[in-house]
Amino acid sequence: MALLSPSRRLRRTPFSDGVEAAGVKAYTVYNHMLLPTVFRSVEEDYRHLKEAVQIWDVAVERQIELRGPDAGRLMQMLTPRDLRGMTAGQCYYVPIVDETGGMLNDPVAVKLSEDRWWISIADSDLLYWVKAIAHGWRLDVLVDEPDVSPLAIQGPKSDELLSRVFGDGVRDIRFFRFGVFDFQGRDLVIARSGYSKQGGFEVYVEGGDIGMPLWNALMEAGKDLDVHAGCPNLIERIEGGLLSYGNDMTDDNTPHECGLGKFCNTHSAIGCIGRDALLRVAKEGPVQEIRAISIDGPPVPGCDRWWPVTSEGTVVGRVSSAAWSPDFDTNVAIGMIRMTHWTPGTVLDVETPDGTRRATVNRCFWI
Amino acid sequence: MALLSPSRRLRRTPFSDGVEAAGVKAYTVYNHMLLPTVFRSVEEDYRHLKEAVQIWDVAVERQIELRGPDAGRLMQMLTPRDLRGMTAGQCYYVPIVDETGGMLNDPVAVKLSEDRWWISIADSDLLYWVKAIAHGWRLDVLVDEPDVSPLAIQGPKSDELLSRVFGDGVRDIRFFRFGVFDFQGRDLVIARSGYSKQGGFEVYVEGGDIGMPLWNALMEAGKDLDVHAGCPNLIERIEGGLLSYGNDMTDDNTPHECGLGKFCNTHSAIGCIGRDALLRVAKEGPVQEIRAISIDGPPVPGCDRWWPVTSEGTVVGRVSSAAWSPDFDTNVAIGMIRMTHWTPGTVLDVETPDGTRRATVNRCFWI
């Protein structure tokens, strides 16, 4: 692995001091900010995530705040998901599309009240898109990036750990709902959500100054639970089919190609900017789609570029994320496959840097 | 320095194979893409840049292409620089501002023809802003990211090297002008520009497939000129006062604060989105501004966060970039200083990770 040169442009987070003290080994850069990727090793972090509880610095999930009378209208312009049934206190996973139906981001929208929303973004400057849409359409809404940094608590012991710091009320938070809880006199939004399939929460830490106090309180409270600093885990997120914007999809892809058709209500999402462009694909379906793919053989190297997927020498897709899974004893991967070859059980070739490997299209993801 | 985890999301460039073969030691991430930062060492690369010639993979300077009848109108909406006098064949450094006058990017605009422009961007997804403005204002213009990757040739021997590959015509290109030159049957835009003060060119490589052929042709042609792979050099760019978006300025800053008032014609740039917001600052001047700052003592550590600048204990600014300069035998730095303390010769304190250092506001940058 290459080294990462430090600069102010690669922003630190309110939790960076804790991350460094915990012995972070590698980073990636996400929304112009440092995101840890390895603490002990990717495989050790994976095992621990499935058995204990971890604290994740996911401050890189920057928020876009919409505030004002047109906030709800603007939110609906951004996504083909119908938001009419959404109430304050709910979180929705929302594909964001441009006027051609291309994916610009795949954030979680947090509805704080009728006229106040947070959009918890993946890796792109969605703020620029949202600000310009508000400007161009002359909407009566304030759009900015507030001082809010999510801290995730993930793993089977998350309820136990979080209840020790915030009280037993957190146990009652339902999936993709949030409540407001006190920490040192501050009201914090806590949602049952996160970028793993092991259960847990995301605390929206409002005010960078309480970042380290909260980090330390959680570490202290969880000593006997074997709490450890962690981060989104490459293996576990592929097993769980959690897509990564920029890896598994880009602005070339529609939500339907990404398997996100279930989050699109293209007919009823009136006002969505990309609605016209998506009506046809919603009706006829995409010609390529995200699939879980098993790759035979020993552990594959890191997937730092698209690996072509071929059938009898013809390219029929690409792999965008891949890792060896200890639990499933195979290489797990995410790829985009053309409809001619996406039937579960189809055997294909993947061109990895280590040579061509046999691969199989799965019926579904592993967890 | 920490390690950087590879992933497809951190895009490779058409020149990455050459960069790796040349022994790149560290990267940063810029526009979701890998940007080399060190080959031999920052100080060796610096010395070599000033004495010989380097090939830089600056594919991270992604292009935004504007094409269509409203291309020129859209370009003027983006910037407070008056573009009426600009002719095809010219490049302009253009601050890009939002409706509040905040900097969104500081790219170079390349006017290919009346209805076709490239915007060669710094590190932010300006494409999102430009696409949404075109959409919101219903402009008749196509906006996208073409397959164009700049390759810079920088250093005192740049004219000699480039003329060996493209012919003596390149010697006649004037500063911030471009010509079109043939390489293997392909027309390439070549501008006299680049992110150093050592002279040189940027070749806008259209079509990733000719990236490595051109890289190899330049390396081969320059063997006796001591050509080497290089990259924007931290020390040299601070000496030259070349600002870095995300380091030295953010969307909190107006162009005037960044010392870019000379690129703003706020009165005559009719149509500029941020014009109203900038009229007052253009008239009264900013209350803080970018300054060259010398920091006393031994070499400072890497500047990975803003260092507070104080006077008698009160914060009066911040340093955002700093490095030891062998040629000027001092630490050179770029900072934003309040008007009460920005007079050349003012002595201030800078709080570095190594402790407080004495610093002086300079009259101008070093080169």
Interface residues (C-beta under 8 A of the other chain):
Chain A: M1 A2 L3 L4 S5 P6 S7 R8 R9 L10 R12 V24 K25 A26 Y27 T28 V29 H32 T37 V38 D98 E99 L104 D123 S124 D125 L126 Y128 W129 V130 K131 A132 I133 H135 G136 W137 S244 Y245 G246 N247 I273 G302 C303 D304 R305 W306 S320 S321
Chain B: M1 A2 L3 L4 S5 P6 S7 R8 R9 L10 R12 V24 K25 A26 Y27 T28 V29 H32 T37 V38 D98 E99 L104 D123 S124 D125 L126 Y128 W129 V130 K131 A132 I133 H135 G136 W137 S244 Y245 G246 N247 I273 G302 C303 D304 R305 W306 S320 S321
